[in-house]
Amino acid sequence: MKSSLKPTIIKISIVFVLIVALMTYFSGQIDNYLLPHVTKTLGGDGTLKYRLRVDTVVEQPPESKAYVLTIDFPVGDIAVSEGTFVSKGERMLQYEPQAFAKAKKALNDNVKSLEKDQQKLYTEYTLAKTKLAAQSALDKLMQTHAQLEAAQETYDTFVARFDSEGWILAGKDMEIASVSAEIGSTVYSGNALFYYAADTTALQIRFTCDRSLGELAMIGSEVTIQVPLISNGETVLRKGTATIIEKKNLENGVECTAEIKNVRLQEGEKMPTYGDKIIVETDFESQQYGHIVMKSAIHDDSYVYVITKDEDEKRYVYAVPVTIIAENDFYAAVDMTAESLPLVMTSSKELEDGQRVIVDD
């Protein structure tokens, strides 16, 4: 009896081993079919580039232009009058000294206060005991950081406009056409302090760009222009540059005025004149950012999926919140807490936090 059972036991054992082997093999195959397949992107450091291309025409500058500030201006003294010629760096009008010192201190105190708040919130974030507390502290930290950057920019802009005694200094050589300010009065934000004679021989262009580009198009910066010119009966594009001299916020974006500085002409070609068409075509580079990712990796403008692996080399995805600092059509600069981990760029199926995935490298 015992001898007749041995072949049966051996057969059962072989079948069992085969079943286990097949299950092990096919479990991997099942994973390949059932689990979401994802592709990954690493992101990285760098800058965001924005492309600007817009058609405009050459304009004749007005006979005089207004000099205005976006702050109230208590007038302490005036060093110029109608017909005065001033050189770059000369004093023109003075912000009343006591008011200047008070305004400067208030703006600086605001920066220092926000710096302390930011440090406190950063400490709370690093010491948070739970994920919920960390996220709450991070949200407050990012909000305070944005307020601090705005406050610092306001302070820097204010200080850059004046010398140590509160005098406005001429940014270029100019002729004063008229002065609308009076000693002892306050010229309110947006009103002209004085008018200066514009160079009527200078060529100018105006173009409108969106808010993100408007922030990058700084006064004094250059944009690339292309001028359609007639050469041997054919239209050709000649490159040149234009320097931004004025910015104005509009409902649909930011309007920039720029002076054409040079156009690379060839023999027989002439500079453009009033009414001629100009193409503004240039790249603006944003500030340096810590982490740039493809926009396709960001969900609902608020989170990304990061890829992790366990000891058995199995991959899992986890949702990590992000804050978008700046973006263009394809990439976004973000603040996030898992910068060293690869991100999910695309997925064959909808993902869930903590889900196992197959990574298609």
Residue pairs with C-beta under 8 A, 6 or more apart in sequence:
31 356
31 358
32 358
35 356
35 357
35 358
36 347
36 348
36 349
36 350
36 351
36 355
36 357
36 358
37 347
37 348
37 349
37 357
37 358
37 359
37 360
38 305
38 307
38 317
38 344
38 345
38 346
38 347
38 348
38 351
38 357
38 358
38 359
38 360
39 344
39 345
39 346
39 347
39 359
39 360
40 307
40 342
40 343
40 344
40 345
40 359
40 361
41 293
41 294
41 297
41 342
41 343
41 345
42 342
42 343
43 291
43 292
43 293
43 294
43 297
43 339
43 343
44 291
44 292
45 288
45 289
45 290
45 291
45 292
46 288
46 289
46 292
47 285
47 286
47 287
47 288
47 289
48 285
48 286
48 289
48 292
48 326
48 327
48 328
48 331
48 332
48 333
49 283
49 284
49 285
49 286
49 328
50 212
50 213
50 216
50 283
50 284
50 285
50 286
50 328
51 283
51 328
52 209
52 213
52 223
52 280
52 281
52 282
52 283
52 284
53 279
53 280
53 281
54 207
54 208
54 209
54 279
54 280
55 277
55 278
55 279
55 280
56 205
56 206
56 207
56 277
56 278
56 279
56 280
57 205
57 275
57 276
57 277
57 278
58 203
58 204
58 205
58 260
58 272
58 273
58 274
58 275
58 276
58 278
59 203
59 204
59 205
59 206
59 274
60 200
60 204
60 274
61 198
61 199
61 200
61 202
61 204
62 198
63 177
63 197
63 198
63 200
64 177
64 178
64 195
64 196
64 197
64 198
65 195
65 196
65 198
65 246
66 192
66 194
66 195
67 192
67 193
67 194
67 195
67 196
68 190
68 191
68 192
68 193
69 161
69 187
69 189
69 193
70 189
70 190
71 103
71 158
71 189
72 186
72 187
72 188
72 189
73 93
73 95
73 181
73 186
73 187
73 188
73 193
74 95
74 96
74 99
74 185
74 186
75 93
75 94
75 95
75 96
75 181
75 182
75 183
75 184
75 185
75 186
75 187
76 94
76 95
76 96
76 97
76 99
76 100
76 166
76 183
77 93
77 94
77 183
78 92
78 93
78 94
78 179
78 181
78 182
78 183
79 90
79 91
79 92
79 93
79 94
79 167
80 86
80 92
80 93
80 176
80 179
80 194
81 176
81 179
82 176
82 177
82 178
82 179
83 175
83 176
84 175
84 176
85 173
85 174
85 175
85 176
86 92
86 170
86 173
86 174
86 175
86 176
87 170
87 173
88 170
88 171
88 172
88 173
89 169
89 170
90 169
90 170
91 163
91 167
91 168
91 169
91 170
92 167
92 168
92 169
92 170
92 176
92 194
93 167
93 168
93 181
93 193
93 194
94 100
94 165
94 166
94 167
94 168
95 103
95 162
95 166
95 167
95 168
96 166
97 165
97 166
100 162
100 165
100 166
101 166
103 158
104 155
104 158
104 159
107 151
107 154
107 155
107 158
108 155
110 151
110 155
111 148
111 151
111 152
111 155
114 144
114 147
114 148
114 151
115 148
117 144
117 148
118 141
118 144
118 145
118 148
121 137
121 140
121 141
121 144
122 141
124 137
124 140
124 141
125 134
125 137
125 138
125 141
128 134
128 137
135 321
138 321
138 337
142 323
142 335
161 168
162 168
162 169
163 169
168 193
174 196
174 197
175 196
175 197
176 194
176 195
176 196
176 197
177 194
177 195
177 196
177 197
178 194
178 195
179 193
179 194
179 195
180 187
180 191
180 192
180 193
180 194
180 195
181 187
181 193
181 194
187 193
202 259
202 260
203 259
203 260
203 271
203 272
203 273
203 274
204 245
204 257
204 258
204 259
204 260
205 225
205 242
205 257
205 258
205 260
205 278
205 280
206 255
206 256
206 257
206 258
207 255
207 256
207 258
207 280
208 250
208 252
208 253
208 254
208 255
208 256
209 217
209 253
209 254
209 256
210 253
210 254
211 253
211 254
212 326
212 327
212 328
213 253
213 254
213 284
214 247
214 249
214 253
214 254
214 256
215 254
216 284
216 285
216 286
217 223
217 244
217 247
217 254
217 256
217 284
218 244
219 244
219 245
219 246
219 247
220 243
220 244
220 245
221 243
221 244
222 241
222 242
222 243
222 244
222 261
223 241
223 242
223 244
223 256
223 258
223 280
223 282
224 239
224 240
224 241
224 280
224 281
224 282
225 239
225 240
225 241
225 242
225 260
225 263
225 278
225 279
225 280
225 281
226 237
226 238
226 239
226 240
226 278
226 279
226 281
227 237
227 238
227 239
227 240
227 263
227 272
227 276
227 277
227 278
227 279
228 235
228 236
228 237
228 276
228 277
228 279
229 235
229 236
229 237
229 238
229 265
229 269
229 270
229 272
230 236
230 269
231 266
231 268
231 269
237 279
238 263
238 264
238 265
238 266
238 269
239 263
239 264
240 260
240 261
240 262
240 263
240 264
241 260
241 261
241 262
242 258
242 259
242 260
242 261
242 280
243 258
243 259
243 261
244 256
244 257
244 258
245 257
245 258
245 259
246 256
246 257
247 254
247 255
247 256
247 257
248 254
248 255
248 256
248 257
249 255
258 280
260 271
260 272
260 278
263 271
263 272
265 271
272 278
286 326
286 333
289 325
289 326
289 333
290 333
290 335
290 339
291 333
291 334
291 335
291 336
291 339
292 331
292 332
292 333
292 334
293 304
293 322
293 331
293 332
293 334
293 343
294 330
294 331
294 332
294 345
295 327
295 329
295 330
295 331
295 332
296 345
296 346
297 304
297 305
297 343
297 344
297 345
298 304
298 322
298 324
298 332
298 334
299 305
299 319
301 324
302 321
302 322
303 319
303 320
303 321
303 322
304 319
304 320
304 322
304 334
304 336
304 343
304 344
305 317
305 318
305 319
305 320
305 343
305 344
305 347
305 351
306 317
306 318
306 320
306 338
306 341
306 342
306 343
306 344
307 315
307 316
307 317
307 341
307 342
307 343
307 344
307 357
307 359
308 315
308 316
308 317
308 318
308 341
309 315
309 316
310 316
314 356
315 356
315 357
315 358
315 359
316 354
316 355
316 356
316 357
317 344
317 351
317 353
317 354
317 355
317 357
318 353
318 354
319 353
320 336
320 337
320 338
321 336
321 337
322 334
322 335
322 336
323 334
323 335
323 336
324 332
324 333
324 334
325 332
325 333
325 334
325 335
326 332
326 333
327 333
344 351
344 357
347 357
351 357
